[in-house]
Amino acid sequence: MNLIQSFLTKNPCYTCGRTITPTGLMLHSVGCPQPSAAVFVKNWNRADYDRACVHAFIDGNTGDVHQS
């Protein structure tokens, strides 16, 4: 497993400047095939993506963790 820092610096959850304290961890499948977790990182790192935030994406093909 590799830990890859892929901070979503353009996502509104990052740019709003709030400090949060995580209280748990939830893992789930998104239910659709993707070539890699990097696809999710790229799609979520946009100023207009204001639907959700996550702490990480786990690549099901390689086991790499993209910390977001």
Predicted model as a PDB file, atoms N, CA, C, CB and O in Angstrom, pLDDT in the B-factor column:
MODEL        1                                                                  
ATOM      1  N   MET A   1       0.844  -1.186   0.000  1.00 85.00           N  
ATOM      2  CA  MET A   1       0.000   0.000   0.000  1.00 85.00           C  
ATOM      3  C   MET A   1       0.882   1.240   0.000  1.00 85.00           C  
ATOM      4  CB  MET A   1      -0.956   0.003   1.220  1.00 85.00           C  
ATOM      5  O   MET A   1       1.858   1.330   0.746  1.00 85.00           O  
ATOM      6  N   ASN A   2       0.528   2.172  -0.832  1.00 94.00           N  
ATOM      7  CA  ASN A   2       1.187   3.469  -0.873  1.00 94.00           C  
ATOM      8  C   ASN A   2       0.194   4.529  -0.421  1.00 94.00           C  
ATOM      9  CB  ASN A   2       1.731   3.782  -2.299  1.00 94.00           C  
ATOM     10  O   ASN A   2      -0.977   4.485  -0.799  1.00 94.00           O  
ATOM     11  N   LEU A   3       0.650   5.475   0.380  1.00 95.00           N  
ATOM     12  CA  LEU A   3      -0.162   6.615   0.773  1.00 95.00           C  
ATOM     13  C   LEU A   3       0.235   7.784  -0.115  1.00 95.00           C  
ATOM     14  CB  LEU A   3       0.019   6.959   2.293  1.00 95.00           C  
ATOM     15  O   LEU A   3       1.382   8.231  -0.099  1.00 95.00           O  
ATOM     16  N   ILE A   4      -0.723   8.270  -0.886  1.00 95.00           N  
ATOM     17  CA  ILE A   4      -0.468   9.343  -1.849  1.00 95.00           C  
ATOM     18  C   ILE A   4      -1.264  10.564  -1.409  1.00 95.00           C  
ATOM     19  CB  ILE A   4      -0.853   8.910  -3.313  1.00 95.00           C  
ATOM     20  O   ILE A   4      -2.489  10.494  -1.300  1.00 95.00           O  
ATOM     21  N   GLN A   5      -0.597  11.669  -1.158  1.00 95.00           N  
ATOM     22  CA  GLN A   5      -1.290  12.898  -0.772  1.00 95.00           C  
ATOM     23  C   GLN A   5      -1.896  13.525  -2.020  1.00 95.00           C  
ATOM     24  CB  GLN A   5      -0.322  13.897  -0.058  1.00 95.00           C  
ATOM     25  O   GLN A   5      -1.182  13.975  -2.917  1.00 95.00           O  
ATOM     26  N   SER A   6      -3.204  13.547  -2.059  1.00 93.00           N  
ATOM     27  CA  SER A   6      -3.956  14.081  -3.204  1.00 93.00           C  
ATOM     28  C   SER A   6      -5.003  15.063  -2.683  1.00 93.00           C  
ATOM     29  CB  SER A   6      -4.635  12.925  -4.032  1.00 93.00           C  
ATOM     30  O   SER A   6      -6.198  14.879  -2.909  1.00 93.00           O  
ATOM     31  N   PHE A   7      -4.560  16.090  -1.996  1.00 92.00           N  
ATOM     32  CA  PHE A   7      -5.477  17.028  -1.357  1.00 92.00           C  
ATOM     33  C   PHE A   7      -6.362  17.718  -2.398  1.00 92.00           C  
ATOM     34  CB  PHE A   7      -4.694  18.073  -0.546  1.00 92.00           C  
ATOM     35  O   PHE A   7      -5.893  18.150  -3.451  1.00 92.00           O  
ATOM     36  N   LEU A   8      -7.636  17.806  -2.076  1.00 92.00           N  
ATOM     37  CA  LEU A   8      -8.621  18.408  -2.971  1.00 92.00           C  
ATOM     38  C   LEU A   8      -8.657  19.922  -2.753  1.00 92.00           C  
ATOM     39  CB  LEU A   8     -10.027  17.787  -2.740  1.00 92.00           C  
ATOM     40  O   LEU A   8      -9.640  20.458  -2.242  1.00 92.00           O  
ATOM     41  N   THR A   9      -7.592  20.595  -3.140  1.00 93.00           N  
ATOM     42  CA  THR A   9      -7.409  22.018  -2.824  1.00 93.00           C  
ATOM     43  C   THR A   9      -8.391  22.943  -3.537  1.00 93.00           C  
ATOM     44  CB  THR A   9      -6.012  22.431  -3.172  1.00 93.00           C  
ATOM     45  O   THR A   9      -8.519  24.106  -3.155  1.00 93.00           O  
ATOM     46  N   LYS A  10      -9.087  22.454  -4.561  1.00 94.00           N  
ATOM     47  CA  LYS A  10     -10.065  23.274  -5.273  1.00 94.00           C  
ATOM     48  C   LYS A  10     -11.493  22.995  -4.803  1.00 94.00           C  
ATOM     49  CB  LYS A  10      -9.957  23.030  -6.774  1.00 94.00           C  
ATOM     50  O   LYS A  10     -12.400  23.768  -5.112  1.00 94.00           O  
ATOM     51  N   ASN A  11     -11.706  21.918  -4.069  1.00 92.00           N  
ATOM     52  CA  ASN A  11     -13.033  21.521  -3.596  1.00 92.00           C  
ATOM     53  C   ASN A  11     -13.510  22.493  -2.525  1.00 92.00           C  
ATOM     54  CB  ASN A  11     -13.012  20.073  -3.045  1.00 92.00           C  
ATOM     55  O   ASN A  11     -12.719  22.871  -1.661  1.00 92.00           O  
ATOM     56  N   PRO A  12     -14.786  22.916  -2.548  1.00 92.00           N  
ATOM     57  CA  PRO A  12     -15.302  23.849  -1.548  1.00 92.00           C  
ATOM     58  C   PRO A  12     -15.130  23.372  -0.109  1.00 92.00           C  
ATOM     59  CB  PRO A  12     -16.747  24.103  -1.807  1.00 92.00           C  
ATOM     60  O   PRO A  12     -14.996  24.200   0.793  1.00 92.00           O  
ATOM     61  N   CYS A  13     -15.132  22.086   0.125  1.00 87.00           N  
ATOM     62  CA  CYS A  13     -14.919  21.581   1.489  1.00 87.00           C  
ATOM     63  C   CYS A  13     -13.529  21.948   2.000  1.00 87.00           C  
ATOM     64  CB  CYS A  13     -15.108  20.054   1.532  1.00 87.00           C  
ATOM     65  O   CYS A  13     -13.339  22.140   3.201  1.00 87.00           O  
ATOM     66  N   TYR A  14     -12.566  22.044   1.100  1.00 88.00           N  
ATOM     67  CA  TYR A  14     -11.204  22.416   1.466  1.00 88.00           C  
ATOM     68  C   TYR A  14     -11.071  23.930   1.564  1.00 88.00           C  
ATOM     69  CB  TYR A  14     -10.201  21.858   0.450  1.00 88.00           C  
ATOM     70  O   TYR A  14     -10.431  24.439   2.484  1.00 88.00           O  
ATOM     71  N   THR A  15     -11.666  24.645   0.630  1.00 91.00           N  
ATOM     72  CA  THR A  15     -11.463  26.091   0.557  1.00 91.00           C  
ATOM     73  C   THR A  15     -12.289  26.877   1.570  1.00 91.00           C  
ATOM     74  CB  THR A  15     -11.788  26.573  -0.821  1.00 91.00           C  
ATOM     75  O   THR A  15     -12.027  28.061   1.785  1.00 91.00           O  
ATOM     76  N   CYS A  16     -13.286  26.242   2.199  1.00 89.00           N  
ATOM     77  CA  CYS A  16     -14.130  26.995   3.141  1.00 89.00           C  
ATOM     78  C   CYS A  16     -13.378  27.349   4.426  1.00 89.00           C  
ATOM     79  CB  CYS A  16     -15.386  26.186   3.486  1.00 89.00           C  
ATOM     80  O   CYS A  16     -13.785  28.266   5.141  1.00 89.00           O  
ATOM     81  N   GLY A  17     -12.297  26.642   4.729  1.00 86.00           N  
ATOM     82  CA  GLY A  17     -11.463  27.000   5.870  1.00 86.00           C  
ATOM     83  C   GLY A  17     -11.963  26.535   7.220  1.00 86.00           C  
ATOM     84  O   GLY A  17     -11.412  26.940   8.243  1.00 86.00           O  
ATOM     85  N   ARG A  18     -12.994  25.693   7.260  1.00 85.00           N  
ATOM     86  CA  ARG A  18     -13.486  25.178   8.535  1.00 85.00           C  
ATOM     87  C   ARG A  18     -12.580  24.068   9.049  1.00 85.00           C  
ATOM     88  CB  ARG A  18     -14.926  24.664   8.392  1.00 85.00           C  
ATOM     89  O   ARG A  18     -11.985  23.327   8.266  1.00 85.00           O  
ATOM     90  N   THR A  19     -12.482  23.962  10.358  1.00 83.00           N  
ATOM     91  CA  THR A  19     -11.756  22.864  10.973  1.00 83.00           C  
ATOM     92  C   THR A  19     -12.774  21.852  11.479  1.00 83.00           C  
ATOM     93  CB  THR A  19     -10.832  23.366  12.129  1.00 83.00           C  
ATOM     94  O   THR A  19     -13.722  22.213  12.176  1.00 83.00           O  
ATOM     95  N   ILE A  20     -12.577  20.584  11.127  1.00 77.00           N  
ATOM     96  CA  ILE A  20     -13.477  19.544  11.598  1.00 77.00           C  
ATOM     97  C   ILE A  20     -12.677  18.483  12.333  1.00 77.00           C  
ATOM     98  CB  ILE A  20     -14.267  18.923  10.427  1.00 77.00           C  
ATOM     99  O   ILE A  20     -11.472  18.341  12.126  1.00 77.00           O  
ATOM    100  N   THR A  21     -13.349  17.752  13.179  1.00 81.00           N  
ATOM    101  CA  THR A  21     -12.723  16.649  13.897  1.00 81.00           C  
ATOM    102  C   THR A  21     -13.411  15.360  13.482  1.00 81.00           C  
ATOM    103  CB  THR A  21     -12.800  16.857  15.442  1.00 81.00           C  
ATOM    104  O   THR A  21     -14.544  15.108  13.892  1.00 81.00           O  
ATOM    105  N   PRO A  22     -12.748  14.540  12.675  1.00 78.00           N  
ATOM    106  CA  PRO A  22     -13.363  13.275  12.266  1.00 78.00           C  
ATOM    107  C   PRO A  22     -13.624  12.394  13.490  1.00 78.00           C  
ATOM    108  CB  PRO A  22     -12.459  12.532  11.249  1.00 78.00           C  
ATOM    109  O   PRO A  22     -12.819  12.349  14.420  1.00 78.00           O  
ATOM    110  N   THR A  23     -14.753  11.701  13.475  1.00 81.00           N  
ATOM    111  CA  THR A  23     -15.110  10.844  14.599  1.00 81.00           C  
ATOM    112  C   THR A  23     -15.235   9.380  14.195  1.00 81.00           C  
ATOM    113  CB  THR A  23     -16.406  11.314  15.213  1.00 81.00           C  
ATOM    114  O   THR A  23     -15.562   8.541  15.035  1.00 81.00           O  
ATOM    115  N   GLY A  24     -14.989   9.064  12.963  1.00 80.00           N  
ATOM    116  CA  GLY A  24     -15.113   7.678  12.537  1.00 80.00           C  
ATOM    117  C   GLY A  24     -14.608   7.482  11.130  1.00 80.00           C  
ATOM    118  O   GLY A  24     -14.077   8.397  10.500  1.00 80.00           O  
ATOM    119  N   LEU A  25     -14.785   6.274  10.653  1.00 79.00           N  
ATOM    120  CA  LEU A  25     -14.329   5.904   9.319  1.00 79.00           C  
ATOM    121  C   LEU A  25     -15.408   5.060   8.671  1.00 79.00           C  
ATOM    122  CB  LEU A  25     -12.971   5.139   9.368  1.00 79.00           C  
ATOM    123  O   LEU A  25     -15.940   4.141   9.293  1.00 79.00           O  
ATOM    124  N   MET A  26     -15.732   5.367   7.427  1.00 79.00           N  
ATOM    125  CA  MET A  26     -16.711   4.574   6.692  1.00 79.00           C  
ATOM    126  C   MET A  26     -16.079   4.183   5.362  1.00 79.00           C  
ATOM    127  CB  MET A  26     -18.055   5.365   6.478  1.00 79.00           C  
ATOM    128  O   MET A  26     -15.574   5.037   4.633  1.00 79.00           O  
ATOM    129  N   LEU A  27     -16.107   2.920   5.055  1.00 79.00           N  
ATOM    130  CA  LEU A  27     -15.630   2.425   3.769  1.00 79.00           C  
ATOM    131  C   LEU A  27     -16.836   1.922   2.989  1.00 79.00           C  
ATOM    132  CB  LEU A  27     -14.555   1.295   3.949  1.00 79.00           C  
ATOM    133  O   LEU A  27     -17.681   1.216   3.539  1.00 79.00           O  
ATOM    134  N   HIS A  28     -16.920   2.277   1.720  1.00 77.00           N  
ATOM    135  CA  HIS A  28     -17.992   1.729   0.898  1.00 77.00           C  
ATOM    136  C   HIS A  28     -17.574   1.732  -0.561  1.00 77.00           C  
ATOM    137  CB  HIS A  28     -19.296   2.527   1.089  1.00 77.00           C  
ATOM    138  O   HIS A  28     -16.698   2.487  -0.981  1.00 77.00           O  
ATOM    139  N   SER A  29     -18.216   0.880  -1.305  1.00 77.00           N  
ATOM    140  CA  SER A  29     -17.995   0.799  -2.742  1.00 77.00           C  
ATOM    141  C   SER A  29     -18.932   1.779  -3.421  1.00 77.00           C  
ATOM    142  CB  SER A  29     -18.217  -0.650  -3.274  1.00 77.00           C  
ATOM    143  O   SER A  29     -20.072   1.963  -2.996  1.00 77.00           O  
ATOM    144  N   VAL A  30     -18.446   2.402  -4.473  1.00 75.00           N  
ATOM    145  CA  VAL A  30     -19.297   3.328  -5.203  1.00 75.00           C  
ATOM    146  C   VAL A  30     -20.157   2.604  -6.234  1.00 75.00           C  
ATOM    147  CB  VAL A  30     -18.451   4.390  -5.884  1.00 75.00           C  
ATOM    148  O   VAL A  30     -21.040   3.205  -6.846  1.00 75.00           O  
ATOM    149  N   GLY A  31     -19.902   1.331  -6.420  1.00 75.00           N  
ATOM    150  CA  GLY A  31     -20.751   0.517  -7.274  1.00 75.00           C  
ATOM    151  C   GLY A  31     -20.588   0.738  -8.762  1.00 75.00           C  
ATOM    152  O   GLY A  31     -21.483   0.411  -9.542  1.00 75.00           O  
ATOM    153  N   CYS A  32     -19.455   1.289  -9.163  1.00 78.00           N  
ATOM    154  CA  CYS A  32     -19.219   1.456 -10.589  1.00 78.00           C  
ATOM    155  C   CYS A  32     -17.743   1.209 -10.884  1.00 78.00           C  
ATOM    156  CB  CYS A  32     -19.649   2.871 -11.063  1.00 78.00           C  
ATOM    157  O   CYS A  32     -16.884   1.539 -10.065  1.00 78.00           O  
ATOM    158  N   PRO A  33     -17.442   0.637 -12.039  1.00 77.00           N  
ATOM    159  CA  PRO A  33     -16.041   0.370 -12.370  1.00 77.00           C  
ATOM    160  C   PRO A  33     -15.293   1.663 -12.688  1.00 77.00           C  
ATOM    161  CB  PRO A  33     -15.950  -0.596 -13.559  1.00 77.00           C  
ATOM    162  O   PRO A  33     -15.818   2.545 -13.367  1.00 77.00           O  
ATOM    163  N   GLN A  34     -14.085   1.763 -12.198  1.00 73.00           N  
ATOM    164  CA  GLN A  34     -13.213   2.902 -12.493  1.00 73.00           C  
ATOM    165  C   GLN A  34     -11.812   2.359 -12.748  1.00 73.00           C  
ATOM    166  CB  GLN A  34     -13.213   3.954 -11.316  1.00 73.00           C  
ATOM    167  O   GLN A  34     -11.421   1.355 -12.153  1.00 73.00           O  
ATOM    168  N   PRO A  35     -11.064   3.002 -13.615  1.00 77.00           N  
ATOM    169  CA  PRO A  35      -9.707   2.526 -13.869  1.00 77.00           C  
ATOM    170  C   PRO A  35      -8.770   2.733 -12.671  1.00 77.00           C  
ATOM    171  CB  PRO A  35      -9.140   3.229 -15.085  1.00 77.00           C  
ATOM    172  O   PRO A  35      -7.820   1.972 -12.490  1.00 77.00           O  
ATOM    173  N   SER A  36      -9.033   3.752 -11.862  1.00 87.00           N  
ATOM    174  CA  SER A  36      -8.178   4.005 -10.691  1.00 87.00           C  
ATOM    175  C   SER A  36      -8.828   5.037  -9.784  1.00 87.00           C  
ATOM    176  CB  SER A  36      -6.769   4.486 -11.127  1.00 87.00           C  
ATOM    177  O   SER A  36      -9.737   5.759 -10.195  1.00 87.00           O  
ATOM    178  N   ALA A  37      -8.351   5.098  -8.538  1.00 89.00           N  
ATOM    179  CA  ALA A  37      -8.852   6.099  -7.597  1.00 89.00           C  
ATOM    180  C   ALA A  37      -8.489   7.506  -8.049  1.00 89.00           C  
ATOM    181  CB  ALA A  37      -8.298   5.839  -6.194  1.00 89.00           C  
ATOM    182  O   ALA A  37      -9.165   8.469  -7.690  1.00 89.00           O  
ATOM    183  N   ALA A  38      -7.432   7.628  -8.829  1.00 91.00           N  
ATOM    184  CA  ALA A  38      -7.015   8.943  -9.326  1.00 91.00           C  
ATOM    185  C   ALA A  38      -8.118   9.608 -10.153  1.00 91.00           C  
ATOM    186  CB  ALA A  38      -5.743   8.810 -10.168  1.00 91.00           C  
ATOM    187  O   ALA A  38      -8.174  10.835 -10.232  1.00 91.00           O  
ATOM    188  N   VAL A  39      -8.997   8.805 -10.770  1.00 90.00           N  
ATOM    189  CA  VAL A  39     -10.125   9.356 -11.527  1.00 90.00           C  
ATOM    190  C   VAL A  39     -11.052  10.115 -10.586  1.00 90.00           C  
ATOM    191  CB  VAL A  39     -10.903   8.230 -12.265  1.00 90.00           C  
ATOM    192  O   VAL A  39     -11.505  11.214 -10.907  1.00 90.00           O  
ATOM    193  N   PHE A  40     -11.336   9.523  -9.414  1.00 90.00           N  
ATOM    194  CA  PHE A  40     -12.177  10.202  -8.433  1.00 90.00           C  
ATOM    195  C   PHE A  40     -11.502  11.466  -7.916  1.00 90.00           C  
ATOM    196  CB  PHE A  40     -12.502   9.265  -7.269  1.00 90.00           C  
ATOM    197  O   PHE A  40     -12.149  12.505  -7.783  1.00 90.00           O  
ATOM    198  N   VAL A  41     -10.215  11.385  -7.624  1.00 92.00           N  
ATOM    199  CA  VAL A  41      -9.489  12.547  -7.128  1.00 92.00           C  
ATOM    200  C   VAL A  41      -9.606  13.694  -8.134  1.00 92.00           C  
ATOM    201  CB  VAL A  41      -8.000  12.196  -6.867  1.00 92.00           C  
ATOM    202  O   VAL A  41      -9.896  14.829  -7.755  1.00 92.00           O  
ATOM    203  N   LYS A  42      -9.384  13.401  -9.393  1.00 93.00           N  
ATOM    204  CA  LYS A  42      -9.444  14.433 -10.436  1.00 93.00           C  
ATOM    205  C   LYS A  42     -10.848  15.029 -10.530  1.00 93.00           C  
ATOM    206  CB  LYS A  42      -9.025  13.847 -11.801  1.00 93.00           C  
ATOM    207  O   LYS A  42     -10.996  16.247 -10.629  1.00 93.00           O  
ATOM    208  N   ASN A  43     -11.875  14.183 -10.499  1.00 91.00           N  
ATOM    209  CA  ASN A  43     -13.252  14.674 -10.642  1.00 91.00           C  
ATOM    210  C   ASN A  43     -13.727  15.469  -9.432  1.00 91.00           C  
ATOM    211  CB  ASN A  43     -14.189  13.512 -10.875  1.00 91.00           C  
ATOM    212  O   ASN A  43     -14.511  16.406  -9.582  1.00 91.00           O  
ATOM    213  N   TRP A  44     -13.266  15.112  -8.235  1.00 92.00           N  
ATOM    214  CA  TRP A  44     -13.716  15.799  -7.019  1.00 92.00           C  
ATOM    215  C   TRP A  44     -12.901  17.054  -6.724  1.00 92.00           C  
ATOM    216  CB  TRP A  44     -13.642  14.856  -5.833  1.00 92.00           C  
ATOM    217  O   TRP A  44     -13.327  17.873  -5.910  1.00 92.00           O  
ATOM    218  N   ASN A  45     -11.751  17.231  -7.353  1.00 95.00           N  
ATOM    219  CA  ASN A  45     -10.907  18.396  -7.084  1.00 95.00           C  
ATOM    220  C   ASN A  45     -11.266  19.546  -8.023  1.00 95.00           C  
ATOM    221  CB  ASN A  45      -9.415  18.031  -7.233  1.00 95.00           C  
ATOM    222  O   ASN A  45     -10.445  20.017  -8.811  1.00 95.00           O  
ATOM    223  N   ARG A  46     -12.519  19.979  -7.912  1.00 95.00           N  
ATOM    224  CA  ARG A  46     -13.018  21.082  -8.722  1.00 95.00           C  
ATOM    225  C   ARG A  46     -13.789  22.045  -7.832  1.00 95.00           C  
ATOM    226  CB  ARG A  46     -13.913  20.566  -9.878  1.00 95.00           C  
ATOM    227  O   ARG A  46     -14.423  21.625  -6.864  1.00 95.00           O  
ATOM    228  N   ALA A  47     -13.737  23.317  -8.150  1.00 94.00           N  
ATOM    229  CA  ALA A  47     -14.446  24.334  -7.363  1.00 94.00           C  
ATOM    230  C   ALA A  47     -15.957  24.147  -7.429  1.00 94.00           C  
ATOM    231  CB  ALA A  47     -14.078  25.735  -7.853  1.00 94.00           C  
ATOM    232  O   ALA A  47     -16.669  24.545  -6.507  1.00 94.00           O  
ATOM    233  N   ASP A  48     -16.455  23.545  -8.507  1.00 94.00           N  
ATOM    234  CA  ASP A  48     -17.908  23.372  -8.640  1.00 94.00           C  
ATOM    235  C   ASP A  48     -18.398  22.031  -8.090  1.00 94.00           C  
ATOM    236  CB  ASP A  48     -18.308  23.494 -10.099  1.00 94.00           C  
ATOM    237  O   ASP A  48     -19.587  21.729  -8.192  1.00 94.00           O  
ATOM    238  N   TYR A  49     -17.509  21.222  -7.510  1.00 92.00           N  
ATOM    239  CA  TYR A  49     -17.937  19.939  -6.935  1.00 92.00           C  
ATOM    240  C   TYR A  49     -18.227  20.149  -5.454  1.00 92.00           C  
ATOM    241  CB  TYR A  49     -16.847  18.825  -7.141  1.00 92.00           C  
ATOM    242  O   TYR A  49     -17.348  19.999  -4.606  1.00 92.00           O  
ATOM    243  N   ASP A  50     -19.482  20.499  -5.160  1.00 85.00           N  
ATOM    244  CA  ASP A  50     -19.856  20.826  -3.783  1.00 85.00           C  
ATOM    245  C   ASP A  50     -20.845  19.823  -3.197  1.00 85.00           C  
ATOM    246  CB  ASP A  50     -20.451  22.218  -3.725  1.00 85.00           C  
ATOM    247  O   ASP A  50     -21.591  20.148  -2.273  1.00 85.00           O  
ATOM    248  N   ARG A  51     -20.849  18.605  -3.734  1.00 81.00           N  
ATOM    249  CA  ARG A  51     -21.816  17.601  -3.283  1.00 81.00           C  
ATOM    250  C   ARG A  51     -21.310  16.743  -2.137  1.00 81.00           C  
ATOM    251  CB  ARG A  51     -22.194  16.716  -4.427  1.00 81.00           C  
ATOM    252  O   ARG A  51     -22.116  16.213  -1.372  1.00 81.00           O  
ATOM    253  N   ALA A  52     -20.003  16.590  -1.995  1.00 79.00           N  
ATOM    254  CA  ALA A  52     -19.497  15.690  -0.958  1.00 79.00           C  
ATOM    255  C   ALA A  52     -18.008  15.922  -0.732  1.00 79.00           C  
ATOM    256  CB  ALA A  52     -19.757  14.220  -1.340  1.00 79.00           C  
ATOM    257  O   ALA A  52     -17.316  16.533  -1.546  1.00 79.00           O  
ATOM    258  N   CYS A  53     -17.544  15.414   0.397  1.00 81.00           N  
ATOM    259  CA  CYS A  53     -16.117  15.409   0.734  1.00 81.00           C  
ATOM    260  C   CYS A  53     -15.769  14.052   1.324  1.00 81.00           C  
ATOM    261  CB  CYS A  53     -15.759  16.563   1.733  1.00 81.00           C  
ATOM    262  O   CYS A  53     -16.599  13.414   1.971  1.00 81.00           O  
ATOM    263  N   VAL A  54     -14.571  13.630   1.104  1.00 85.00           N  
ATOM    264  CA  VAL A  54     -14.084  12.378   1.694  1.00 85.00           C  
ATOM    265  C   VAL A  54     -12.651  12.597   2.161  1.00 85.00           C  
ATOM    266  CB  VAL A  54     -14.167  11.188   0.670  1.00 85.00           C  
ATOM    267  O   VAL A  54     -11.982  13.535   1.728  1.00 85.00           O  
ATOM    268  N   HIS A  55     -12.190  11.724   3.044  1.00 86.00           N  
ATOM    269  CA  HIS A  55     -10.830  11.825   3.544  1.00 86.00           C  
ATOM    270  C   HIS A  55      -9.833  11.064   2.683  1.00 86.00           C  
ATOM    271  CB  HIS A  55     -10.766  11.320   4.956  1.00 86.00           C  
ATOM    272  O   HIS A  55      -8.645  11.385   2.667  1.00 86.00           O  
ATOM    273  N   ALA A  56     -10.324  10.048   1.960  1.00 90.00           N  
ATOM    274  CA  ALA A  56      -9.414   9.250   1.138  1.00 90.00           C  
ATOM    275  C   ALA A  56     -10.185   8.414   0.135  1.00 90.00           C  
ATOM    276  CB  ALA A  56      -8.546   8.348   2.016  1.00 90.00           C  
ATOM    277  O   ALA A  56     -11.378   8.156   0.296  1.00 90.00           O  
ATOM    278  N   PHE A  57      -9.484   8.000  -0.893  1.00 90.00           N  
ATOM    279  CA  PHE A  57      -9.982   7.037  -1.866  1.00 90.00           C  
ATOM    280  C   PHE A  57      -9.011   5.861  -1.851  1.00 90.00           C  
ATOM    281  CB  PHE A  57     -10.116   7.674  -3.313  1.00 90.00           C  
ATOM    282  O   PHE A  57      -7.796   6.060  -1.839  1.00 90.00           O  
ATOM    283  N   ILE A  58      -9.534   4.651  -1.853  1.00 90.00           N  
ATOM    284  CA  ILE A  58      -8.689   3.460  -1.907  1.00 90.00           C  
ATOM    285  C   ILE A  58      -8.833   2.854  -3.291  1.00 90.00           C  
ATOM    286  CB  ILE A  58      -9.073   2.425  -0.791  1.00 90.00           C  
ATOM    287  O   ILE A  58      -9.944   2.565  -3.737  1.00 90.00           O  
ATOM    288  N   ASP A  59      -7.721   2.664  -3.963  1.00 88.00           N  
ATOM    289  CA  ASP A  59      -7.729   2.086  -5.297  1.00 88.00           C  
ATOM    290  C   ASP A  59      -7.883   0.573  -5.175  1.00 88.00           C  
ATOM    291  CB  ASP A  59      -6.432   2.454  -6.076  1.00 88.00           C  
ATOM    292  O   ASP A  59      -7.009  -0.099  -4.627  1.00 88.00           O  
ATOM    293  N   GLY A  60      -8.976   0.042  -5.674  1.00 85.00           N  
ATOM    294  CA  GLY A  60      -9.241  -1.394  -5.594  1.00 85.00           C  
ATOM    295  C   GLY A  60      -8.312  -2.235  -6.431  1.00 85.00           C  
ATOM    296  O   GLY A  60      -8.215  -3.443  -6.212  1.00 85.00           O  
ATOM    297  N   ASN A  61      -7.624  -1.634  -7.386  1.00 85.00           N  
ATOM    298  CA  ASN A  61      -6.710  -2.376  -8.246  1.00 85.00           C  
ATOM    299  C   ASN A  61      -5.318  -2.508  -7.629  1.00 85.00           C  
ATOM    300  CB  ASN A  61      -6.610  -1.700  -9.599  1.00 85.00           C  
ATOM    301  O   ASN A  61      -4.666  -3.542  -7.772  1.00 85.00           O  
ATOM    302  N   THR A  62      -4.866  -1.451  -6.939  1.00 89.00           N  
ATOM    303  CA  THR A  62      -3.480  -1.433  -6.450  1.00 89.00           C  
ATOM    304  C   THR A  62      -3.385  -1.413  -4.921  1.00 89.00           C  
ATOM    305  CB  THR A  62      -2.755  -0.227  -7.014  1.00 89.00           C  
ATOM    306  O   THR A  62      -2.343  -1.753  -4.360  1.00 89.00           O  
ATOM    307  N   GLY A  63      -4.464  -1.018  -4.251  1.00 89.00           N  
ATOM    308  CA  GLY A  63      -4.412  -0.848  -2.798  1.00 89.00           C  
ATOM    309  C   GLY A  63      -3.876   0.497  -2.373  1.00 89.00           C  
ATOM    310  O   GLY A  63      -3.802   0.786  -1.178  1.00 89.00           O  
ATOM    311  N   ASP A  64      -3.501   1.327  -3.334  1.00 91.00           N  
ATOM    312  CA  ASP A  64      -3.004   2.666  -3.000  1.00 91.00           C  
ATOM    313  C   ASP A  64      -4.107   3.493  -2.351  1.00 91.00           C  
ATOM    314  CB  ASP A  64      -2.469   3.382  -4.261  1.00 91.00           C  
ATOM    315  O   ASP A  64      -5.275   3.384  -2.726  1.00 91.00           O  
ATOM    316  N   VAL A  65      -3.738   4.315  -1.384  1.00 92.00           N  
ATOM    317  CA  VAL A  65      -4.673   5.201  -0.694  1.00 92.00           C  
ATOM    318  C   VAL A  65      -4.334   6.636  -1.070  1.00 92.00           C  
ATOM    319  CB  VAL A  65      -4.617   4.997   0.858  1.00 92.00           C  
ATOM    320  O   VAL A  65      -3.218   7.104  -0.848  1.00 92.00           O  
ATOM    321  N   HIS A  66      -5.314   7.324  -1.642  1.00 92.00           N  
ATOM    322  CA  HIS A  66      -5.155   8.732  -2.007  1.00 92.00           C  
ATOM    323  C   HIS A  66      -5.773   9.553  -0.891  1.00 92.00           C  
ATOM    324  CB  HIS A  66      -5.822   9.059  -3.400  1.00 92.00           C  
ATOM    325  O   HIS A  66      -6.996   9.641  -0.789  1.00 92.00           O  
ATOM    326  N   GLN A  67      -4.944  10.152  -0.057  1.00 92.00           N  
ATOM    327  CA  GLN A  67      -5.424  11.006   1.037  1.00 92.00           C  
ATOM    328  C   GLN A  67      -5.887  12.315   0.445  1.00 92.00           C  
ATOM    329  CB  GLN A  67      -4.316  11.244   2.116  1.00 92.00           C  
ATOM    330  O   GLN A  67      -5.119  13.028  -0.202  1.00 92.00           O  
ATOM    331  N   SER A  68      -7.161  12.630   0.671  1.00 89.00           N  
ATOM    332  CA  SER A  68      -7.706  13.834   0.047  1.00 89.00           C  
ATOM    333  C   SER A  68      -8.063  14.881   1.070  1.00 89.00           C  
ATOM    334  CB  SER A  68      -8.922  13.496  -0.778  1.00 89.00           C  
ATOM    335  O   SER A  68      -8.537  15.959   0.710  1.00 89.00           O  
TER     336      SER A  68                                                      
ENDMDL                                                                          
END                                                                             
